Amino acid sequence: MIKHSTATVYILHRFDDGQWRLALIEHPLWHKWVPAGGHVEPTENAAEAALREAAEETGLRDLRLVEPHTDLPRDYPPVPHDDVVARVPVPWWIMEFELPSGDRHLSEPHIHVDHQFVAVAGDLGRIDAEDHPFGWYTADELAELHAFQDVLVTGRHLLEKASQQVSGWIRAVSAGVE
């Protein structure tokens, strides 16, 4: 079966009331609430695609990817790989989803190999999501949404993790990944 590379980004933000919320859009074809995401273009890696899709679908541009781990050796990259251009941010998960009816990229059944990232939003600026209804949701509010089960479970997990590790997440935002 044909496989397409896709990227999803779970976007979190800590609001003035101290609560973390998850950004979700209502998918125009599935009519379910999902994180921003889409196909990886030939000129980008999955992390770049995640940030591009987030900007296109939510209007959020001040995003910093938070990686699940950052423990590369201090002297990386090792010789003889002196031609390393950049270290690419690591997704939290890579999942495969079957699309039995296809999508707007391919009408026949195929699989999305989805690179799932986590990002923290800095300045929210002006939210401009003309094609996608958009909202911020607490863990309690997620239960009320019409969403895929994996989105609900992952969203609750990440919101809990963010609440428990505030200082680490804030460091990730200030350090950034460009």
Chimera marker file (.cmm) of the C-alpha trace (Angstrom):
<marker_set name="trace">
<marker id="1" x="0.000" y="0.000" z="0.000" r="1" g="1" b="0" radius="0.5"/>
<marker id="2" x="1.211" y="3.538" z="-0.772" r="1" g="1" b="0" radius="0.5"/>
<marker id="3" x="2.528" y="5.509" z="2.210" r="1" g="1" b="0" radius="0.5"/>
<marker id="4" x="2.605" y="9.294" z="2.550" r="1" g="1" b="0" radius="0.5"/>
<marker id="5" x="4.724" y="11.130" z="5.099" r="1" g="1" b="0" radius="0.5"/>
<marker id="6" x="2.648" y="13.469" z="7.275" r="1" g="1" b="0" radius="0.5"/>
<marker id="7" x="3.264" y="15.606" z="10.352" r="1" g="1" b="0" radius="0.5"/>
<marker id="8" x="1.001" y="16.523" z="13.259" r="1" g="1" b="0" radius="0.5"/>
<marker id="9" x="1.707" y="18.999" z="16.036" r="1" g="1" b="0" radius="0.5"/>
<marker id="10" x="0.044" y="19.034" z="19.450" r="1" g="1" b="0" radius="0.5"/>
<marker id="11" x="0.232" y="22.723" z="20.429" r="1" g="1" b="0" radius="0.5"/>
<marker id="12" x="0.104" y="23.676" z="24.111" r="1" g="1" b="0" radius="0.5"/>
<marker id="13" x="-0.051" y="27.093" z="25.762" r="1" g="1" b="0" radius="0.5"/>
<marker id="14" x="-0.094" y="28.144" z="29.406" r="1" g="1" b="0" radius="0.5"/>
<marker id="15" x="-2.729" y="30.841" z="29.785" r="1" g="1" b="0" radius="0.5"/>
<marker id="16" x="-2.783" y="33.681" z="32.328" r="1" g="1" b="0" radius="0.5"/>
<marker id="17" x="-5.011" y="31.615" z="34.640" r="1" g="1" b="0" radius="0.5"/>
<marker id="18" x="-2.130" y="29.108" z="34.959" r="1" g="1" b="0" radius="0.5"/>
<marker id="19" x="-3.941" y="26.372" z="33.017" r="1" g="1" b="0" radius="0.5"/>
<marker id="20" x="-2.395" y="24.631" z="30.053" r="1" g="1" b="0" radius="0.5"/>
<marker id="21" x="-4.658" y="24.232" z="27.035" r="1" g="1" b="0" radius="0.5"/>
<marker id="22" x="-4.369" y="22.237" z="23.831" r="1" g="1" b="0" radius="0.5"/>
<marker id="23" x="-5.018" y="23.821" z="20.420" r="1" g="1" b="0" radius="0.5"/>
<marker id="24" x="-7.270" y="21.800" z="18.127" r="1" g="1" b="0" radius="0.5"/>
<marker id="25" x="-8.902" y="22.458" z="14.773" r="1" g="1" b="0" radius="0.5"/>
<marker id="26" x="-12.078" y="20.972" z="13.383" r="1" g="1" b="0" radius="0.5"/>
<marker id="27" x="-11.023" y="18.913" z="10.366" r="1" g="1" b="0" radius="0.5"/>
<marker id="28" x="-13.043" y="19.954" z="7.288" r="1" g="1" b="0" radius="0.5"/>
<marker id="29" x="-13.465" y="16.395" z="5.943" r="1" g="1" b="0" radius="0.5"/>
<marker id="30" x="-13.727" y="14.339" z="9.125" r="1" g="1" b="0" radius="0.5"/>
<marker id="31" x="-15.696" y="16.935" z="11.158" r="1" g="1" b="0" radius="0.5"/>
<marker id="32" x="-13.691" y="15.949" z="14.229" r="1" g="1" b="0" radius="0.5"/>
<marker id="33" x="-11.348" y="17.969" z="16.419" r="1" g="1" b="0" radius="0.5"/>
<marker id="34" x="-7.695" y="17.180" z="15.673" r="1" g="1" b="0" radius="0.5"/>
<marker id="35" x="-4.258" y="18.766" z="16.110" r="1" g="1" b="0" radius="0.5"/>
<marker id="36" x="-2.921" y="20.794" z="13.185" r="1" g="1" b="0" radius="0.5"/>
<marker id="37" x="-1.075" y="18.767" z="10.580" r="1" g="1" b="0" radius="0.5"/>
<marker id="38" x="-0.767" y="17.581" z="7.035" r="1" g="1" b="0" radius="0.5"/>
<marker id="39" x="1.465" y="16.178" z="4.320" r="1" g="1" b="0" radius="0.5"/>
<marker id="40" x="5.228" y="16.691" z="4.309" r="1" g="1" b="0" radius="0.5"/>
<marker id="41" x="6.273" y="18.550" z="1.157" r="1" g="1" b="0" radius="0.5"/>
<marker id="42" x="9.283" y="17.330" z="-0.884" r="1" g="1" b="0" radius="0.5"/>
<marker id="43" x="11.401" y="20.329" z="0.203" r="1" g="1" b="0" radius="0.5"/>
<marker id="44" x="10.896" y="19.984" z="3.965" r="1" g="1" b="0" radius="0.5"/>
<marker id="45" x="11.451" y="17.567" z="6.816" r="1" g="1" b="0" radius="0.5"/>
<marker id="46" x="8.635" y="16.459" z="9.115" r="1" g="1" b="0" radius="0.5"/>
<marker id="47" x="9.415" y="19.080" z="11.789" r="1" g="1" b="0" radius="0.5"/>
<marker id="48" x="9.267" y="21.873" z="9.219" r="1" g="1" b="0" radius="0.5"/>
<marker id="49" x="5.990" y="20.480" z="7.890" r="1" g="1" b="0" radius="0.5"/>
<marker id="50" x="4.497" y="20.396" z="11.397" r="1" g="1" b="0" radius="0.5"/>
<marker id="51" x="5.323" y="24.069" z="11.978" r="1" g="1" b="0" radius="0.5"/>
<marker id="52" x="4.137" y="25.106" z="8.496" r="1" g="1" b="0" radius="0.5"/>
<marker id="53" x="0.841" y="23.240" z="8.866" r="1" g="1" b="0" radius="0.5"/>
<marker id="54" x="0.304" y="24.750" z="12.321" r="1" g="1" b="0" radius="0.5"/>
<marker id="55" x="0.817" y="28.255" z="10.949" r="1" g="1" b="0" radius="0.5"/>
<marker id="56" x="-1.479" y="27.608" z="7.983" r="1" g="1" b="0" radius="0.5"/>
<marker id="57" x="-4.261" y="25.996" z="10.000" r="1" g="1" b="0" radius="0.5"/>
<marker id="58" x="-4.165" y="28.076" z="13.199" r="1" g="1" b="0" radius="0.5"/>
<marker id="59" x="-2.320" y="31.293" z="12.392" r="1" g="1" b="0" radius="0.5"/>
<marker id="60" x="0.103" y="30.538" z="15.252" r="1" g="1" b="0" radius="0.5"/>
<marker id="61" x="3.671" y="31.405" z="14.298" r="1" g="1" b="0" radius="0.5"/>
<marker id="62" x="5.472" y="31.699" z="17.650" r="1" g="1" b="0" radius="0.5"/>
<marker id="63" x="5.864" y="27.963" z="18.236" r="1" g="1" b="0" radius="0.5"/>
<marker id="64" x="8.740" y="26.031" z="19.764" r="1" g="1" b="0" radius="0.5"/>
<marker id="65" x="8.988" y="22.294" z="19.318" r="1" g="1" b="0" radius="0.5"/>
<marker id="66" x="9.527" y="20.388" z="22.563" r="1" g="1" b="0" radius="0.5"/>
<marker id="67" x="11.472" y="17.192" z="22.034" r="1" g="1" b="0" radius="0.5"/>
<marker id="68" x="10.943" y="14.013" z="24.053" r="1" g="1" b="0" radius="0.5"/>
<marker id="69" x="14.678" y="13.862" z="24.790" r="1" g="1" b="0" radius="0.5"/>
<marker id="70" x="17.758" y="15.954" z="24.055" r="1" g="1" b="0" radius="0.5"/>
<marker id="71" x="20.634" y="13.795" z="25.220" r="1" g="1" b="0" radius="0.5"/>
<marker id="72" x="22.953" y="13.781" z="22.198" r="1" g="1" b="0" radius="0.5"/>
<marker id="73" x="26.643" y="13.604" z="23.090" r="1" g="1" b="0" radius="0.5"/>
<marker id="74" x="28.248" y="17.033" z="23.530" r="1" g="1" b="0" radius="0.5"/>
<marker id="75" x="30.726" y="16.405" z="20.705" r="1" g="1" b="0" radius="0.5"/>
<marker id="76" x="28.083" y="15.328" z="18.169" r="1" g="1" b="0" radius="0.5"/>
<marker id="77" x="28.319" y="15.178" z="15.122" r="1" g="1" b="0" radius="0.5"/>
<marker id="78" x="31.168" y="12.683" z="15.146" r="1" g="1" b="0" radius="0.5"/>
<marker id="79" x="33.817" y="12.525" z="12.446" r="1" g="1" b="0" radius="0.5"/>
<marker id="80" x="33.644" y="11.649" z="9.518" r="1" g="1" b="0" radius="0.5"/>
<marker id="81" x="30.197" y="13.230" z="9.141" r="1" g="1" b="0" radius="0.5"/>
<marker id="82" x="31.385" y="16.825" z="8.913" r="1" g="1" b="0" radius="0.5"/>
<marker id="83" x="28.790" y="17.502" z="6.233" r="1" g="1" b="0" radius="0.5"/>
<marker id="84" x="25.879" y="17.503" z="8.719" r="1" g="1" b="0" radius="0.5"/>
<marker id="85" x="23.721" y="20.511" z="7.827" r="1" g="1" b="0" radius="0.5"/>
<marker id="86" x="21.380" y="20.550" z="10.837" r="1" g="1" b="0" radius="0.5"/>
<marker id="87" x="19.994" y="18.435" z="13.635" r="1" g="1" b="0" radius="0.5"/>
<marker id="88" x="16.332" y="17.768" z="12.883" r="1" g="1" b="0" radius="0.5"/>
<marker id="89" x="13.892" y="17.865" z="15.814" r="1" g="1" b="0" radius="0.5"/>
<marker id="90" x="12.656" y="14.452" z="16.886" r="1" g="1" b="0" radius="0.5"/>
<marker id="91" x="8.931" y="13.598" z="16.901" r="1" g="1" b="0" radius="0.5"/>
<marker id="92" x="7.381" y="12.179" z="20.060" r="1" g="1" b="0" radius="0.5"/>
<marker id="93" x="5.702" y="9.389" z="18.145" r="1" g="1" b="0" radius="0.5"/>
<marker id="94" x="5.498" y="8.029" z="14.619" r="1" g="1" b="0" radius="0.5"/>
<marker id="95" x="2.162" y="6.376" z="13.874" r="1" g="1" b="0" radius="0.5"/>
<marker id="96" x="0.671" y="4.798" z="10.768" r="1" g="1" b="0" radius="0.5"/>
<marker id="97" x="-2.965" y="5.525" z="9.930" r="1" g="1" b="0" radius="0.5"/>
<marker id="98" x="-4.854" y="3.843" z="7.112" r="1" g="1" b="0" radius="0.5"/>
<marker id="99" x="-7.112" y="6.028" z="4.974" r="1" g="1" b="0" radius="0.5"/>
<marker id="100" x="-9.420" y="3.480" z="3.302" r="1" g="1" b="0" radius="0.5"/>
<marker id="101" x="-11.221" y="6.177" z="1.267" r="1" g="1" b="0" radius="0.5"/>
<marker id="102" x="-8.151" y="8.246" z="0.449" r="1" g="1" b="0" radius="0.5"/>
<marker id="103" x="-7.864" y="12.011" z="0.896" r="1" g="1" b="0" radius="0.5"/>
<marker id="104" x="-7.429" y="15.118" z="-1.249" r="1" g="1" b="0" radius="0.5"/>
<marker id="105" x="-3.849" y="14.075" z="-2.110" r="1" g="1" b="0" radius="0.5"/>
<marker id="106" x="-4.690" y="10.548" z="-3.266" r="1" g="1" b="0" radius="0.5"/>
<marker id="107" x="-8.207" y="9.216" z="-3.808" r="1" g="1" b="0" radius="0.5"/>
<marker id="108" x="-7.263" y="5.561" z="-3.373" r="1" g="1" b="0" radius="0.5"/>
<marker id="109" x="-6.619" y="3.826" z="-0.041" r="1" g="1" b="0" radius="0.5"/>
<marker id="110" x="-3.213" y="4.624" z="1.437" r="1" g="1" b="0" radius="0.5"/>
<marker id="111" x="-1.377" y="5.040" z="4.723" r="1" g="1" b="0" radius="0.5"/>
<marker id="112" x="-0.204" y="8.187" z="6.467" r="1" g="1" b="0" radius="0.5"/>
<marker id="113" x="3.102" y="7.749" z="8.284" r="1" g="1" b="0" radius="0.5"/>
<marker id="114" x="2.452" y="10.504" z="10.808" r="1" g="1" b="0" radius="0.5"/>
<marker id="115" x="5.325" y="12.182" z="12.663" r="1" g="1" b="0" radius="0.5"/>
<marker id="116" x="3.709" y="13.561" z="15.817" r="1" g="1" b="0" radius="0.5"/>
<marker id="117" x="5.364" y="16.570" z="17.420" r="1" g="1" b="0" radius="0.5"/>
<marker id="118" x="4.649" y="18.652" z="20.511" r="1" g="1" b="0" radius="0.5"/>
<marker id="119" x="5.034" y="22.436" z="20.526" r="1" g="1" b="0" radius="0.5"/>
<marker id="120" x="4.536" y="25.205" z="23.035" r="1" g="1" b="0" radius="0.5"/>
<marker id="121" x="2.990" y="28.428" z="21.749" r="1" g="1" b="0" radius="0.5"/>
<marker id="122" x="4.576" y="31.672" z="22.878" r="1" g="1" b="0" radius="0.5"/>
<marker id="123" x="2.816" y="34.877" z="21.827" r="1" g="1" b="0" radius="0.5"/>
<marker id="124" x="-0.623" y="33.953" z="20.547" r="1" g="1" b="0" radius="0.5"/>
<marker id="125" x="-0.910" y="37.069" z="18.405" r="1" g="1" b="0" radius="0.5"/>
<marker id="126" x="-3.913" y="37.141" z="16.095" r="1" g="1" b="0" radius="0.5"/>
<marker id="127" x="-5.453" y="33.742" z="15.524" r="1" g="1" b="0" radius="0.5"/>
<marker id="128" x="-6.335" y="33.415" z="11.853" r="1" g="1" b="0" radius="0.5"/>
<marker id="129" x="-7.817" y="30.057" z="10.958" r="1" g="1" b="0" radius="0.5"/>
<marker id="130" x="-10.300" y="30.929" z="8.250" r="1" g="1" b="0" radius="0.5"/>
<marker id="131" x="-10.649" y="27.388" z="6.875" r="1" g="1" b="0" radius="0.5"/>
<marker id="132" x="-10.589" y="25.576" z="10.203" r="1" g="1" b="0" radius="0.5"/>
<marker id="133" x="-12.653" y="26.247" z="13.314" r="1" g="1" b="0" radius="0.5"/>
<marker id="134" x="-10.067" y="26.517" z="16.087" r="1" g="1" b="0" radius="0.5"/>
<marker id="135" x="-10.050" y="26.405" z="19.877" r="1" g="1" b="0" radius="0.5"/>
<marker id="136" x="-8.011" y="25.936" z="23.051" r="1" g="1" b="0" radius="0.5"/>
<marker id="137" x="-9.109" y="23.139" z="25.404" r="1" g="1" b="0" radius="0.5"/>
<marker id="138" x="-8.288" y="22.035" z="28.937" r="1" g="1" b="0" radius="0.5"/>
<marker id="139" x="-8.089" y="18.341" z="29.814" r="1" g="1" b="0" radius="0.5"/>
<marker id="140" x="-11.643" y="18.468" z="31.201" r="1" g="1" b="0" radius="0.5"/>
<marker id="141" x="-12.993" y="20.155" z="28.063" r="1" g="1" b="0" radius="0.5"/>
<marker id="142" x="-11.453" y="17.522" z="25.775" r="1" g="1" b="0" radius="0.5"/>
<marker id="143" x="-13.982" y="14.957" z="26.991" r="1" g="1" b="0" radius="0.5"/>
<marker id="144" x="-16.804" y="17.026" z="25.464" r="1" g="1" b="0" radius="0.5"/>
<marker id="145" x="-15.295" y="17.168" z="21.969" r="1" g="1" b="0" radius="0.5"/>
<marker id="146" x="-16.130" y="15.026" z="18.959" r="1" g="1" b="0" radius="0.5"/>
<marker id="147" x="-12.570" y="13.758" z="18.358" r="1" g="1" b="0" radius="0.5"/>
<marker id="148" x="-10.660" y="10.593" z="17.613" r="1" g="1" b="0" radius="0.5"/>
<marker id="149" x="-9.872" y="8.567" z="20.731" r="1" g="1" b="0" radius="0.5"/>
<marker id="150" x="-6.103" y="8.816" z="20.166" r="1" g="1" b="0" radius="0.5"/>
<marker id="151" x="-6.341" y="12.628" z="20.085" r="1" g="1" b="0" radius="0.5"/>
<marker id="152" x="-8.248" y="12.676" z="23.394" r="1" g="1" b="0" radius="0.5"/>
<marker id="153" x="-5.850" y="10.279" z="25.131" r="1" g="1" b="0" radius="0.5"/>
<marker id="154" x="-2.725" y="11.986" z="23.797" r="1" g="1" b="0" radius="0.5"/>
<marker id="155" x="-4.095" y="15.452" z="24.550" r="1" g="1" b="0" radius="0.5"/>
<marker id="156" x="-4.886" y="14.585" z="28.173" r="1" g="1" b="0" radius="0.5"/>
<marker id="157" x="-1.458" y="12.965" z="28.582" r="1" g="1" b="0" radius="0.5"/>
<marker id="158" x="0.381" y="16.017" z="27.238" r="1" g="1" b="0" radius="0.5"/>
<marker id="159" x="-1.654" y="18.491" z="29.292" r="1" g="1" b="0" radius="0.5"/>
<marker id="160" x="-0.905" y="16.484" z="32.433" r="1" g="1" b="0" radius="0.5"/>
<marker id="161" x="2.784" y="16.298" z="31.524" r="1" g="1" b="0" radius="0.5"/>
<marker id="162" x="2.919" y="20.051" z="30.882" r="1" g="1" b="0" radius="0.5"/>
<marker id="163" x="1.283" y="20.812" z="34.244" r="1" g="1" b="0" radius="0.5"/>
<marker id="164" x="3.799" y="18.626" z="36.077" r="1" g="1" b="0" radius="0.5"/>
<marker id="165" x="6.898" y="19.913" z="34.291" r="1" g="1" b="0" radius="0.5"/>
<marker id="166" x="6.273" y="23.607" z="33.895" r="1" g="1" b="0" radius="0.5"/>
<marker id="167" x="9.883" y="24.728" z="34.336" r="1" g="1" b="0" radius="0.5"/>
<marker id="168" x="11.232" y="22.243" z="31.792" r="1" g="1" b="0" radius="0.5"/>
<marker id="169" x="8.626" y="23.239" z="29.213" r="1" g="1" b="0" radius="0.5"/>
<marker id="170" x="9.312" y="26.931" z="29.765" r="1" g="1" b="0" radius="0.5"/>
<marker id="171" x="13.044" y="26.302" z="29.208" r="1" g="1" b="0" radius="0.5"/>
<marker id="172" x="12.147" y="24.538" z="25.963" r="1" g="1" b="0" radius="0.5"/>
<marker id="173" x="10.195" y="27.586" z="24.828" r="1" g="1" b="0" radius="0.5"/>
<marker id="174" x="13.012" y="30.015" z="25.596" r="1" g="1" b="0" radius="0.5"/>
<marker id="175" x="15.687" y="27.782" z="24.031" r="1" g="1" b="0" radius="0.5"/>
<marker id="176" x="13.620" y="27.156" z="20.911" r="1" g="1" b="0" radius="0.5"/>
<marker id="177" x="14.289" y="25.001" z="17.914" r="1" g="1" b="0" radius="0.5"/>
<marker id="178" x="14.620" y="26.902" z="14.671" r="1" g="1" b="0" radius="0.5"/>
<link id1="1" id2="2" r="1" g="1" b="0" radius="0.2"/>
<link id1="2" id2="3" r="1" g="1" b="0" radius="0.2"/>
<link id1="3" id2="4" r="1" g="1" b="0" radius="0.2"/>
<link id1="4" id2="5" r="1" g="1" b="0" radius="0.2"/>
<link id1="5" id2="6" r="1" g="1" b="0" radius="0.2"/>
<link id1="6" id2="7" r="1" g="1" b="0" radius="0.2"/>
<link id1="7" id2="8" r="1" g="1" b="0" radius="0.2"/>
<link id1="8" id2="9" r="1" g="1" b="0" radius="0.2"/>
<link id1="9" id2="10" r="1" g="1" b="0" radius="0.2"/>
<link id1="10" id2="11" r="1" g="1" b="0" radius="0.2"/>
<link id1="11" id2="12" r="1" g="1" b="0" radius="0.2"/>
<link id1="12" id2="13" r="1" g="1" b="0" radius="0.2"/>
<link id1="13" id2="14" r="1" g="1" b="0" radius="0.2"/>
<link id1="14" id2="15" r="1" g="1" b="0" radius="0.2"/>
<link id1="15" id2="16" r="1" g="1" b="0" radius="0.2"/>
<link id1="16" id2="17" r="1" g="1" b="0" radius="0.2"/>
<link id1="17" id2="18" r="1" g="1" b="0" radius="0.2"/>
<link id1="18" id2="19" r="1" g="1" b="0" radius="0.2"/>
<link id1="19" id2="20" r="1" g="1" b="0" radius="0.2"/>
<link id1="20" id2="21" r="1" g="1" b="0" radius="0.2"/>
<link id1="21" id2="22" r="1" g="1" b="0" radius="0.2"/>
<link id1="22" id2="23" r="1" g="1" b="0" radius="0.2"/>
<link id1="23" id2="24" r="1" g="1" b="0" radius="0.2"/>
<link id1="24" id2="25" r="1" g="1" b="0" radius="0.2"/>
<link id1="25" id2="26" r="1" g="1" b="0" radius="0.2"/>
<link id1="26" id2="27" r="1" g="1" b="0" radius="0.2"/>
<link id1="27" id2="28" r="1" g="1" b="0" radius="0.2"/>
<link id1="28" id2="29" r="1" g="1" b="0" radius="0.2"/>
<link id1="29" id2="30" r="1" g="1" b="0" radius="0.2"/>
<link id1="30" id2="31" r="1" g="1" b="0" radius="0.2"/>
<link id1="31" id2="32" r="1" g="1" b="0" radius="0.2"/>
<link id1="32" id2="33" r="1" g="1" b="0" radius="0.2"/>
<link id1="33" id2="34" r="1" g="1" b="0" radius="0.2"/>
<link id1="34" id2="35" r="1" g="1" b="0" radius="0.2"/>
<link id1="35" id2="36" r="1" g="1" b="0" radius="0.2"/>
<link id1="36" id2="37" r="1" g="1" b="0" radius="0.2"/>
<link id1="37" id2="38" r="1" g="1" b="0" radius="0.2"/>
<link id1="38" id2="39" r="1" g="1" b="0" radius="0.2"/>
<link id1="39" id2="40" r="1" g="1" b="0" radius="0.2"/>
<link id1="40" id2="41" r="1" g="1" b="0" radius="0.2"/>
<link id1="41" id2="42" r="1" g="1" b="0" radius="0.2"/>
<link id1="42" id2="43" r="1" g="1" b="0" radius="0.2"/>
<link id1="43" id2="44" r="1" g="1" b="0" radius="0.2"/>
<link id1="44" id2="45" r="1" g="1" b="0" radius="0.2"/>
<link id1="45" id2="46" r="1" g="1" b="0" radius="0.2"/>
<link id1="46" id2="47" r="1" g="1" b="0" radius="0.2"/>
<link id1="47" id2="48" r="1" g="1" b="0" radius="0.2"/>
<link id1="48" id2="49" r="1" g="1" b="0" radius="0.2"/>
<link id1="49" id2="50" r="1" g="1" b="0" radius="0.2"/>
<link id1="50" id2="51" r="1" g="1" b="0" radius="0.2"/>
<link id1="51" id2="52" r="1" g="1" b="0" radius="0.2"/>
<link id1="52" id2="53" r="1" g="1" b="0" radius="0.2"/>
<link id1="53" id2="54" r="1" g="1" b="0" radius="0.2"/>
<link id1="54" id2="55" r="1" g="1" b="0" radius="0.2"/>
<link id1="55" id2="56" r="1" g="1" b="0" radius="0.2"/>
<link id1="56" id2="57" r="1" g="1" b="0" radius="0.2"/>
<link id1="57" id2="58" r="1" g="1" b="0" radius="0.2"/>
<link id1="58" id2="59" r="1" g="1" b="0" radius="0.2"/>
<link id1="59" id2="60" r="1" g="1" b="0" radius="0.2"/>
<link id1="60" id2="61" r="1" g="1" b="0" radius="0.2"/>
<link id1="61" id2="62" r="1" g="1" b="0" radius="0.2"/>
<link id1="62" id2="63" r="1" g="1" b="0" radius="0.2"/>
<link id1="63" id2="64" r="1" g="1" b="0" radius="0.2"/>
<link id1="64" id2="65" r="1" g="1" b="0" radius="0.2"/>
<link id1="65" id2="66" r="1" g="1" b="0" radius="0.2"/>
<link id1="66" id2="67" r="1" g="1" b="0" radius="0.2"/>
<link id1="67" id2="68" r="1" g="1" b="0" radius="0.2"/>
<link id1="68" id2="69" r="1" g="1" b="0" radius="0.2"/>
<link id1="69" id2="70" r="1" g="1" b="0" radius="0.2"/>
<link id1="70" id2="71" r="1" g="1" b="0" radius="0.2"/>
<link id1="71" id2="72" r="1" g="1" b="0" radius="0.2"/>
<link id1="72" id2="73" r="1" g="1" b="0" radius="0.2"/>
<link id1="73" id2="74" r="1" g="1" b="0" radius="0.2"/>
<link id1="74" id2="75" r="1" g="1" b="0" radius="0.2"/>
<link id1="75" id2="76" r="1" g="1" b="0" radius="0.2"/>
<link id1="76" id2="77" r="1" g="1" b="0" radius="0.2"/>
<link id1="77" id2="78" r="1" g="1" b="0" radius="0.2"/>
<link id1="78" id2="79" r="1" g="1" b="0" radius="0.2"/>
<link id1="79" id2="80" r="1" g="1" b="0" radius="0.2"/>
<link id1="80" id2="81" r="1" g="1" b="0" radius="0.2"/>
<link id1="81" id2="82" r="1" g="1" b="0" radius="0.2"/>
<link id1="82" id2="83" r="1" g="1" b="0" radius="0.2"/>
<link id1="83" id2="84" r="1" g="1" b="0" radius="0.2"/>
<link id1="84" id2="85" r="1" g="1" b="0" radius="0.2"/>
<link id1="85" id2="86" r="1" g="1" b="0" radius="0.2"/>
<link id1="86" id2="87" r="1" g="1" b="0" radius="0.2"/>
<link id1="87" id2="88" r="1" g="1" b="0" radius="0.2"/>
<link id1="88" id2="89" r="1" g="1" b="0" radius="0.2"/>
<link id1="89" id2="90" r="1" g="1" b="0" radius="0.2"/>
<link id1="90" id2="91" r="1" g="1" b="0" radius="0.2"/>
<link id1="91" id2="92" r="1" g="1" b="0" radius="0.2"/>
<link id1="92" id2="93" r="1" g="1" b="0" radius="0.2"/>
<link id1="93" id2="94" r="1" g="1" b="0" radius="0.2"/>
<link id1="94" id2="95" r="1" g="1" b="0" radius="0.2"/>
<link id1="95" id2="96" r="1" g="1" b="0" radius="0.2"/>
<link id1="96" id2="97" r="1" g="1" b="0" radius="0.2"/>
<link id1="97" id2="98" r="1" g="1" b="0" radius="0.2"/>
<link id1="98" id2="99" r="1" g="1" b="0" radius="0.2"/>
<link id1="99" id2="100" r="1" g="1" b="0" radius="0.2"/>
<link id1="100" id2="101" r="1" g="1" b="0" radius="0.2"/>
<link id1="101" id2="102" r="1" g="1" b="0" radius="0.2"/>
<link id1="102" id2="103" r="1" g="1" b="0" radius="0.2"/>
<link id1="103" id2="104" r="1" g="1" b="0" radius="0.2"/>
<link id1="104" id2="105" r="1" g="1" b="0" radius="0.2"/>
<link id1="105" id2="106" r="1" g="1" b="0" radius="0.2"/>
<link id1="106" id2="107" r="1" g="1" b="0" radius="0.2"/>
<link id1="107" id2="108" r="1" g="1" b="0" radius="0.2"/>
<link id1="108" id2="109" r="1" g="1" b="0" radius="0.2"/>
<link id1="109" id2="110" r="1" g="1" b="0" radius="0.2"/>
<link id1="110" id2="111" r="1" g="1" b="0" radius="0.2"/>
<link id1="111" id2="112" r="1" g="1" b="0" radius="0.2"/>
<link id1="112" id2="113" r="1" g="1" b="0" radius="0.2"/>
<link id1="113" id2="114" r="1" g="1" b="0" radius="0.2"/>
<link id1="114" id2="115" r="1" g="1" b="0" radius="0.2"/>
<link id1="115" id2="116" r="1" g="1" b="0" radius="0.2"/>
<link id1="116" id2="117" r="1" g="1" b="0" radius="0.2"/>
<link id1="117" id2="118" r="1" g="1" b="0" radius="0.2"/>
<link id1="118" id2="119" r="1" g="1" b="0" radius="0.2"/>
<link id1="119" id2="120" r="1" g="1" b="0" radius="0.2"/>
<link id1="120" id2="121" r="1" g="1" b="0" radius="0.2"/>
<link id1="121" id2="122" r="1" g="1" b="0" radius="0.2"/>
<link id1="122" id2="123" r="1" g="1" b="0" radius="0.2"/>
<link id1="123" id2="124" r="1" g="1" b="0" radius="0.2"/>
<link id1="124" id2="125" r="1" g="1" b="0" radius="0.2"/>
<link id1="125" id2="126" r="1" g="1" b="0" radius="0.2"/>
<link id1="126" id2="127" r="1" g="1" b="0" radius="0.2"/>
<link id1="127" id2="128" r="1" g="1" b="0" radius="0.2"/>
<link id1="128" id2="129" r="1" g="1" b="0" radius="0.2"/>
<link id1="129" id2="130" r="1" g="1" b="0" radius="0.2"/>
<link id1="130" id2="131" r="1" g="1" b="0" radius="0.2"/>
<link id1="131" id2="132" r="1" g="1" b="0" radius="0.2"/>
<link id1="132" id2="133" r="1" g="1" b="0" radius="0.2"/>
<link id1="133" id2="134" r="1" g="1" b="0" radius="0.2"/>
<link id1="134" id2="135" r="1" g="1" b="0" radius="0.2"/>
<link id1="135" id2="136" r="1" g="1" b="0" radius="0.2"/>
<link id1="136" id2="137" r="1" g="1" b="0" radius="0.2"/>
<link id1="137" id2="138" r="1" g="1" b="0" radius="0.2"/>
<link id1="138" id2="139" r="1" g="1" b="0" radius="0.2"/>
<link id1="139" id2="140" r="1" g="1" b="0" radius="0.2"/>
<link id1="140" id2="141" r="1" g="1" b="0" radius="0.2"/>
<link id1="141" id2="142" r="1" g="1" b="0" radius="0.2"/>
<link id1="142" id2="143" r="1" g="1" b="0" radius="0.2"/>
<link id1="143" id2="144" r="1" g="1" b="0" radius="0.2"/>
<link id1="144" id2="145" r="1" g="1" b="0" radius="0.2"/>
<link id1="145" id2="146" r="1" g="1" b="0" radius="0.2"/>
<link id1="146" id2="147" r="1" g="1" b="0" radius="0.2"/>
<link id1="147" id2="148" r="1" g="1" b="0" radius="0.2"/>
<link id1="148" id2="149" r="1" g="1" b="0" radius="0.2"/>
<link id1="149" id2="150" r="1" g="1" b="0" radius="0.2"/>
<link id1="150" id2="151" r="1" g="1" b="0" radius="0.2"/>
<link id1="151" id2="152" r="1" g="1" b="0" radius="0.2"/>
<link id1="152" id2="153" r="1" g="1" b="0" radius="0.2"/>
<link id1="153" id2="154" r="1" g="1" b="0" radius="0.2"/>
<link id1="154" id2="155" r="1" g="1" b="0" radius="0.2"/>
<link id1="155" id2="156" r="1" g="1" b="0" radius="0.2"/>
<link id1="156" id2="157" r="1" g="1" b="0" radius="0.2"/>
<link id1="157" id2="158" r="1" g="1" b="0" radius="0.2"/>
<link id1="158" id2="159" r="1" g="1" b="0" radius="0.2"/>
<link id1="159" id2="160" r="1" g="1" b="0" radius="0.2"/>
<link id1="160" id2="161" r="1" g="1" b="0" radius="0.2"/>
<link id1="161" id2="162" r="1" g="1" b="0" radius="0.2"/>
<link id1="162" id2="163" r="1" g="1" b="0" radius="0.2"/>
<link id1="163" id2="164" r="1" g="1" b="0" radius="0.2"/>
<link id1="164" id2="165" r="1" g="1" b="0" radius="0.2"/>
<link id1="165" id2="166" r="1" g="1" b="0" radius="0.2"/>
<link id1="166" id2="167" r="1" g="1" b="0" radius="0.2"/>
<link id1="167" id2="168" r="1" g="1" b="0" radius="0.2"/>
<link id1="168" id2="169" r="1" g="1" b="0" radius="0.2"/>
<link id1="169" id2="170" r="1" g="1" b="0" radius="0.2"/>
<link id1="170" id2="171" r="1" g="1" b="0" radius="0.2"/>
<link id1="171" id2="172" r="1" g="1" b="0" radius="0.2"/>
<link id1="172" id2="173" r="1" g="1" b="0" radius="0.2"/>
<link id1="173" id2="174" r="1" g="1" b="0" radius="0.2"/>
<link id1="174" id2="175" r="1" g="1" b="0" radius="0.2"/>
<link id1="175" id2="176" r="1" g="1" b="0" radius="0.2"/>
<link id1="176" id2="177" r="1" g="1" b="0" radius="0.2"/>
<link id1="177" id2="178" r="1" g="1" b="0" radius="0.2"/>
</marker_set>
